[in-house]
């Protein structure tokens, strides 16, 4: 499982050598291993890091588990005897990058889009809880509440409140249902907290979902991103597919609102930036709360060889430490690394409509 600790290691890795980073889509619905291997060789044919290419091809040919995985990320630096591989249950876009550090921008995207989901399937008696991370169900738990008393239909008194049972019986059953759902919500909150869940999805009838959400602590209510109806007999694959779809829709809605917030805040001079140079300045100052970039956006720039200051301008000397600059191929990638290392969030926009005044990059600021 790919974790925050894994990406932290990649962010902190430093070398005087070059690192070969490879992302390979291995979705079995799009082809077999025999189709992916030659595609990988084609991706690497112009890479002049022979030992790293050999290491990666050997891993794919002899060590990679093709069953169930849809993507793999590989990082190799033979000069420092460094190699890491991470498999994923969600597809990745094919990419090859060579730099003085691992290329992590796609991982930031994955963690943002697929990381840290909690799912609760609820009814009047019991519930099932799931923890999703990067397309995998990593933990699950069941809660069994008190059974509801059933009464026979028909034959009951026609007096008010006595059709098919007594008013007292009905009230008792309602109390049992409320108690079951309340206890389920309490157990769910502890389950979500144990897994550091960032987003919550609820499955069940509209009535049960509403009752369950109402019993969640307010801090968890605010993390509910959606709900859906589903049968108790649904398979894990069906549950996972439905939950991921709801999550994608919620993420798209959130990103659209985020861009609107950045544009509005920047226009009012309230802790937001909407161009690359201003964003890089905020990165250097450690002011980024949420960095927002469009998927696939790259931009060359310059990096100070002393303090690491990033800029799009070809300056003769760094305004902070007076050292010289070096030209870099992708200033956006380095900005992503800095923000993640400083504890900020990174949002990679997918299919979010173009909005006036927002181009490829922007950010909400801490101050």
Secondary structure, DSSP 8 states (H G I E B T S, - for coil): ---HHHHHHHHH---SS-EEEEEEE--TTS--HHHHHHHHHHHHTT---HHHHHHHHHHHHHT---SS--EEEEEEEGGGTEEEEEEESS----EEEEESS---HHHHHHHHHHS-EEEEEE-SSEEEEEEEETTEEEEEEEEE--------SSSS--STT-TTS-HHHHHHHHHHHHHHHHHHHHHHHHHHHHTT--EEEEES-HHHHHHHHHHS-HHHHTTEEEEE---TT--HHHHHHHHHHHHHHHHHHHHHHHHHHHHHHHHTTSSEE-SHHHHHHHHHHT-EEEEEEETT----EEEETTT--EESS--SS-TTT---EEEES-HHHHHHHHHHHTT-EEEEESS---BTTB-SEEEEE--
